[in-house]
Amino acid sequence: MAKDQKITVALTRKQTAPRNAAARSLREGQFQPKVEADPKAYKRKNKHKTDPVLEAKKQDGDGE
């Protein structure tokens, strides 16, 4: 092999962008505003009421 040839390695996966450290630090709790629900705000009601007993059975895996 000659000295003037470069050794290249084929990339087998797509290169990903490095993680943005500044954006990550801004997502931390000290920079997040404290949001409280407005008690006078409009709340959309559920169209279909769910039976708590049936809901519990679905979570347990006993449904039907």
Backbone as XML, in Angstrom:
<?xml version="1.0"?>
<chain id="A" units="angstrom">
  <residue number="1" name="MET">
    <atom name="N" x="0.842" y="-1.172" z="0.000"/>
    <atom name="CA" x="0.000" y="0.000" z="0.000"/>
    <atom name="C" x="0.896" y="1.248" z="0.000"/>
  </residue>
  <residue number="2" name="ALA">
    <atom name="N" x="0.565" y="2.188" z="-0.832"/>
    <atom name="CA" x="1.374" y="3.401" z="-0.954"/>
    <atom name="C" x="1.022" y="4.392" z="0.156"/>
  </residue>
  <residue number="3" name="LYS">
    <atom name="N" x="1.957" y="5.284" z="0.470"/>
    <atom name="CA" x="1.733" y="6.250" z="1.540"/>
    <atom name="C" x="0.709" y="7.318" z="1.170"/>
  </residue>
  <residue number="4" name="ASP">
    <atom name="N" x="0.547" y="7.621" z="-0.108"/>
    <atom name="CA" x="-0.350" y="8.700" z="-0.511"/>
    <atom name="C" x="-1.824" y="8.271" z="-0.559"/>
  </residue>
  <residue number="5" name="GLN">
    <atom name="N" x="-2.112" y="7.004" z="-0.356"/>
    <atom name="CA" x="-3.508" y="6.555" z="-0.353"/>
    <atom name="C" x="-4.110" y="6.741" z="1.037"/>
  </residue>
  <residue number="6" name="LYS">
    <atom name="N" x="-5.366" y="7.216" z="1.065"/>
    <atom name="CA" x="-6.066" y="7.389" z="2.337"/>
    <atom name="C" x="-6.809" y="6.109" z="2.679"/>
  </residue>
  <residue number="7" name="ILE">
    <atom name="N" x="-6.843" y="5.796" z="3.933"/>
    <atom name="CA" x="-7.608" y="4.645" z="4.386"/>
    <atom name="C" x="-9.023" y="5.135" z="4.689"/>
  </residue>
  <residue number="8" name="THR">
    <atom name="N" x="-10.000" y="4.579" z="4.006"/>
    <atom name="CA" x="-11.384" y="4.989" z="4.226"/>
    <atom name="C" x="-12.188" y="3.786" z="4.689"/>
  </residue>
  <residue number="9" name="VAL">
    <atom name="N" x="-13.144" y="4.061" z="5.532"/>
    <atom name="CA" x="-14.032" y="3.030" z="6.035"/>
    <atom name="C" x="-15.440" y="3.399" z="5.599"/>
  </residue>
  <residue number="10" name="ALA">
    <atom name="N" x="-16.135" y="2.464" z="4.983"/>
    <atom name="CA" x="-17.493" y="2.724" z="4.533"/>
    <atom name="C" x="-18.413" y="2.859" z="5.738"/>
  </residue>
  <residue number="11" name="LEU">
    <atom name="N" x="-19.275" y="3.869" z="5.686"/>
    <atom name="CA" x="-20.236" y="4.053" z="6.769"/>
    <atom name="C" x="-21.385" y="3.080" z="6.575"/>
  </residue>
  <residue number="12" name="THR">
    <atom name="N" x="-21.696" y="2.349" z="7.622"/>
    <atom name="CA" x="-22.769" y="1.363" z="7.515"/>
    <atom name="C" x="-24.084" y="1.891" z="8.056"/>
  </residue>
  <residue number="13" name="ARG">
    <atom name="N" x="-24.041" y="2.994" z="8.777"/>
    <atom name="CA" x="-25.281" y="3.560" z="9.299"/>
    <atom name="C" x="-25.281" y="5.062" z="9.057"/>
  </residue>
  <residue number="14" name="LYS">
    <atom name="N" x="-26.472" y="5.628" z="9.120"/>
    <atom name="CA" x="-26.613" y="7.054" z="8.885"/>
    <atom name="C" x="-26.042" y="7.833" z="10.071"/>
  </residue>
  <residue number="15" name="GLN">
    <atom name="N" x="-25.308" y="8.879" z="9.792"/>
    <atom name="CA" x="-24.755" y="9.710" z="10.850"/>
    <atom name="C" x="-25.878" y="10.505" z="11.506"/>
  </residue>
  <residue number="16" name="THR">
    <atom name="N" x="-25.891" y="10.555" z="12.831"/>
    <atom name="CA" x="-26.910" y="11.317" z="13.536"/>
    <atom name="C" x="-26.297" y="12.608" z="14.047"/>
  </residue>
  <residue number="17" name="ALA">
    <atom name="N" x="-27.123" y="13.623" z="14.177"/>
    <atom name="CA" x="-26.651" y="14.905" z="14.676"/>
    <atom name="C" x="-26.334" y="14.786" z="16.166"/>
  </residue>
  <residue number="18" name="PRO">
    <atom name="N" x="-25.336" y="15.507" z="16.638"/>
    <atom name="CA" x="-25.028" y="15.455" z="18.072"/>
    <atom name="C" x="-26.160" y="16.070" z="18.886"/>
  </residue>
  <residue number="19" name="ARG">
    <atom name="N" x="-26.323" y="15.586" z="20.091"/>
    <atom name="CA" x="-27.391" y="16.093" z="20.949"/>
    <atom name="C" x="-27.104" y="17.548" z="21.332"/>
  </residue>
  <residue number="20" name="ASN">
    <atom name="N" x="-28.170" y="18.326" z="21.378"/>
    <atom name="CA" x="-28.039" y="19.733" z="21.701"/>
    <atom name="C" x="-28.049" y="19.897" z="23.219"/>
  </residue>
  <residue number="21" name="ALA">
    <atom name="N" x="-26.880" y="20.131" z="23.797"/>
    <atom name="CA" x="-26.758" y="20.225" z="25.251"/>
    <atom name="C" x="-27.490" y="21.447" z="25.794"/>
  </residue>
  <residue number="22" name="ALA">
    <atom name="N" x="-27.495" y="22.546" z="25.045"/>
    <atom name="CA" x="-28.177" y="23.757" z="25.514"/>
    <atom name="C" x="-29.678" y="23.526" z="25.592"/>
  </residue>
  <residue number="23" name="ALA">
    <atom name="N" x="-30.232" y="22.870" z="24.588"/>
    <atom name="CA" x="-31.670" y="22.602" z="24.588"/>
    <atom name="C" x="-32.026" y="21.653" z="25.721"/>
  </residue>
  <residue number="24" name="ARG">
    <atom name="N" x="-31.172" y="20.686" z="25.986"/>
    <atom name="CA" x="-31.444" y="19.737" z="27.066"/>
    <atom name="C" x="-31.443" y="20.454" z="28.415"/>
  </residue>
  <residue number="25" name="SER">
    <atom name="N" x="-30.499" y="21.374" z="28.612"/>
    <atom name="CA" x="-30.441" y="22.075" z="29.893"/>
    <atom name="C" x="-31.644" y="22.987" z="30.079"/>
  </residue>
  <residue number="26" name="LEU">
    <atom name="N" x="-32.180" y="23.526" z="28.981"/>
    <atom name="CA" x="-33.365" y="24.377" z="29.090"/>
    <atom name="C" x="-34.613" y="23.573" z="29.417"/>
  </residue>
  <residue number="27" name="ARG">
    <atom name="N" x="-34.616" y="22.267" z="29.146"/>
    <atom name="CA" x="-35.771" y="21.422" z="29.447"/>
    <atom name="C" x="-35.818" y="21.036" z="30.924"/>
  </residue>
  <residue number="28" name="GLU">
    <atom name="N" x="-34.757" y="21.302" z="31.670"/>
    <atom name="CA" x="-34.723" y="20.947" z="33.083"/>
    <atom name="C" x="-35.715" y="21.791" z="33.867"/>
  </residue>
  <residue number="29" name="GLY">
    <atom name="N" x="-36.034" y="21.352" z="35.063"/>
    <atom name="CA" x="-37.085" y="21.952" z="35.869"/>
    <atom name="C" x="-36.913" y="23.411" z="36.217"/>
  </residue>
  <residue number="30" name="GLN">
    <atom name="N" x="-35.684" y="23.859" z="36.425"/>
    <atom name="CA" x="-35.521" y="25.233" z="36.889"/>
    <atom name="C" x="-35.898" y="26.248" z="35.819"/>
  </residue>
  <residue number="31" name="PHE">
    <atom name="N" x="-35.898" y="25.865" z="34.549"/>
    <atom name="CA" x="-36.258" y="26.789" z="33.479"/>
    <atom name="C" x="-37.702" y="26.632" z="33.020"/>
  </residue>
  <residue number="32" name="GLN">
    <atom name="N" x="-38.396" y="25.619" z="33.541"/>
    <atom name="CA" x="-39.781" y="25.388" z="33.134"/>
    <atom name="C" x="-40.716" y="26.235" z="33.990"/>
  </residue>
  <residue number="33" name="PRO">
    <atom name="N" x="-41.640" y="26.955" z="33.361"/>
    <atom name="CA" x="-42.585" y="27.735" z="34.162"/>
    <atom name="C" x="-43.550" y="26.819" z="34.898"/>
  </residue>
  <residue number="34" name="LYS">
    <atom name="N" x="-43.943" y="27.236" z="36.082"/>
    <atom name="CA" x="-44.903" y="26.446" z="36.854"/>
    <atom name="C" x="-46.294" y="26.766" z="36.325"/>
  </residue>
  <residue number="35" name="VAL">
    <atom name="N" x="-46.965" y="25.767" z="35.802"/>
    <atom name="CA" x="-48.276" y="25.967" z="35.197"/>
    <atom name="C" x="-49.331" y="25.389" z="36.123"/>
  </residue>
  <residue number="36" name="GLU">
    <atom name="N" x="-50.284" y="26.222" z="36.487"/>
    <atom name="CA" x="-51.389" y="25.773" z="37.327"/>
    <atom name="C" x="-52.666" y="25.857" z="36.517"/>
  </residue>
  <residue number="37" name="ALA">
    <atom name="N" x="-53.543" y="24.885" z="36.699"/>
    <atom name="CA" x="-54.805" y="24.867" z="35.964"/>
    <atom name="C" x="-55.684" y="26.014" z="36.433"/>
  </residue>
  <residue number="38" name="ASP">
    <atom name="N" x="-56.268" y="26.724" z="35.481"/>
    <atom name="CA" x="-57.169" y="27.826" z="35.796"/>
    <atom name="C" x="-58.514" y="27.234" z="36.191"/>
  </residue>
  <residue number="39" name="PRO">
    <atom name="N" x="-58.992" y="27.489" z="37.410"/>
    <atom name="CA" x="-60.265" y="26.881" z="37.826"/>
    <atom name="C" x="-61.463" y="27.402" z="37.037"/>
  </residue>
  <residue number="40" name="LYS">
    <atom name="N" x="-61.341" y="28.567" z="36.414"/>
    <atom name="CA" x="-62.450" y="29.138" z="35.659"/>
    <atom name="C" x="-62.409" y="28.754" z="34.182"/>
  </residue>
  <residue number="41" name="ALA">
    <atom name="N" x="-61.372" y="28.051" z="33.770"/>
    <atom name="CA" x="-61.224" y="27.695" z="32.360"/>
    <atom name="C" x="-62.251" y="26.651" z="31.954"/>
  </residue>
  <residue number="42" name="TYR">
    <atom name="N" x="-62.621" y="26.679" z="30.667"/>
    <atom name="CA" x="-63.576" y="25.716" z="30.123"/>
    <atom name="C" x="-62.928" y="24.344" z="30.075"/>
  </residue>
  <residue number="43" name="LYS">
    <atom name="N" x="-63.666" y="23.332" z="30.511"/>
    <atom name="CA" x="-63.173" y="21.953" z="30.449"/>
    <atom name="C" x="-64.114" y="21.149" z="29.580"/>
  </residue>
  <residue number="44" name="ARG">
    <atom name="N" x="-63.567" y="20.471" z="28.618"/>
    <atom name="CA" x="-64.380" y="19.631" z="27.742"/>
    <atom name="C" x="-64.774" y="18.373" z="28.495"/>
  </residue>
  <residue number="45" name="LYS">
    <atom name="N" x="-66.032" y="18.027" z="28.425"/>
    <atom name="CA" x="-66.514" y="16.830" z="29.114"/>
    <atom name="C" x="-66.339" y="15.608" z="28.225"/>
  </residue>
  <residue number="46" name="ASN">
    <atom name="N" x="-66.177" y="14.450" z="28.852"/>
    <atom name="CA" x="-66.047" y="13.205" z="28.101"/>
    <atom name="C" x="-67.359" y="12.872" z="27.410"/>
  </residue>
  <residue number="47" name="LYS">
    <atom name="N" x="-67.274" y="12.394" z="26.173"/>
    <atom name="CA" x="-68.481" y="12.031" z="25.435"/>
    <atom name="C" x="-69.075" y="10.737" z="25.966"/>
  </residue>
  <residue number="48" name="HIS">
    <atom name="N" x="-68.220" y="9.806" z="26.338"/>
    <atom name="CA" x="-68.686" y="8.498" z="26.789"/>
    <atom name="C" x="-68.145" y="8.241" z="28.183"/>
  </residue>
  <residue number="49" name="LYS">
    <atom name="N" x="-69.038" y="7.972" z="29.093"/>
    <atom name="CA" x="-68.604" y="7.657" z="30.448"/>
    <atom name="C" x="-68.088" y="6.224" z="30.475"/>
  </residue>
  <residue number="50" name="THR">
    <atom name="N" x="-67.000" y="6.014" z="31.184"/>
    <atom name="CA" x="-66.444" y="4.667" z="31.297"/>
    <atom name="C" x="-66.811" y="4.090" z="32.653"/>
  </residue>
  <residue number="51" name="ASP">
    <atom name="N" x="-67.117" y="2.810" z="32.651"/>
    <atom name="CA" x="-67.455" y="2.114" z="33.884"/>
    <atom name="C" x="-66.150" y="1.759" z="34.597"/>
  </residue>
  <residue number="52" name="PRO">
    <atom name="N" x="-65.950" y="2.199" z="35.829"/>
    <atom name="CA" x="-64.680" y="1.922" z="36.507"/>
    <atom name="C" x="-64.414" y="0.435" z="36.707"/>
  </residue>
  <residue number="53" name="VAL">
    <atom name="N" x="-65.468" y="-0.371" z="36.823"/>
    <atom name="CA" x="-65.283" y="-1.811" z="37.007"/>
    <atom name="C" x="-64.738" y="-2.428" z="35.720"/>
  </residue>
  <residue number="54" name="LEU">
    <atom name="N" x="-65.319" y="-2.047" z="34.579"/>
    <atom name="CA" x="-64.841" y="-2.576" z="33.302"/>
    <atom name="C" x="-63.428" y="-2.097" z="33.007"/>
  </residue>
  <residue number="55" name="GLU">
    <atom name="N" x="-63.145" y="-0.863" z="33.362"/>
    <atom name="CA" x="-61.807" y="-0.312" z="33.140"/>
    <atom name="C" x="-60.768" y="-1.079" z="33.953"/>
  </residue>
  <residue number="56" name="ALA">
    <atom name="N" x="-61.107" y="-1.435" z="35.187"/>
    <atom name="CA" x="-60.191" y="-2.196" z="36.040"/>
    <atom name="C" x="-59.953" y="-3.590" z="35.469"/>
  </residue>
  <residue number="57" name="LYS">
    <atom name="N" x="-61.010" y="-4.200" z="34.913"/>
    <atom name="CA" x="-60.853" y="-5.533" z="34.323"/>
    <atom name="C" x="-59.944" y="-5.486" z="33.100"/>
  </residue>
  <residue number="58" name="LYS">
    <atom name="N" x="-60.056" y="-4.416" z="32.307"/>
    <atom name="CA" x="-59.199" y="-4.285" z="31.121"/>
    <atom name="C" x="-57.739" y="-4.181" z="31.529"/>
  </residue>
  <residue number="59" name="GLN">
    <atom name="N" x="-57.471" y="-3.446" z="32.600"/>
    <atom name="CA" x="-56.095" y="-3.284" z="33.050"/>
    <atom name="C" x="-55.538" y="-4.578" z="33.618"/>
  </residue>
  <residue number="60" name="ASP">
    <atom name="N" x="-56.394" y="-5.382" z="34.235"/>
    <atom name="CA" x="-55.949" y="-6.658" z="34.790"/>
    <atom name="C" x="-55.786" y="-7.725" z="33.722"/>
  </residue>
  <residue number="61" name="GLY">
    <atom name="N" x="-56.398" y="-7.513" z="32.561"/>
    <atom name="CA" x="-56.322" y="-8.502" z="31.499"/>
    <atom name="C" x="-57.414" y="-9.536" z="31.575"/>
  </residue>
  <residue number="62" name="ASP">
    <atom name="N" x="-58.441" y="-9.313" z="32.406"/>
    <atom name="CA" x="-59.531" y="-10.270" z="32.554"/>
    <atom name="C" x="-60.700" y="-9.973" z="31.623"/>
  </residue>
  <residue number="63" name="GLY">
    <atom name="N" x="-60.606" y="-8.936" z="30.817"/>
    <atom name="CA" x="-61.733" y="-8.525" z="29.973"/>
    <atom name="C" x="-62.067" y="-9.553" z="28.918"/>
  </residue>
  <residue number="64" name="GLU">
    <atom name="N" x="-63.309" y="-9.938" z="28.861"/>
    <atom name="CA" x="-63.897" y="-10.883" z="27.899"/>
    <atom name="C" x="-63.057" y="-12.086" z="27.719"/>
  </residue>
</chain>
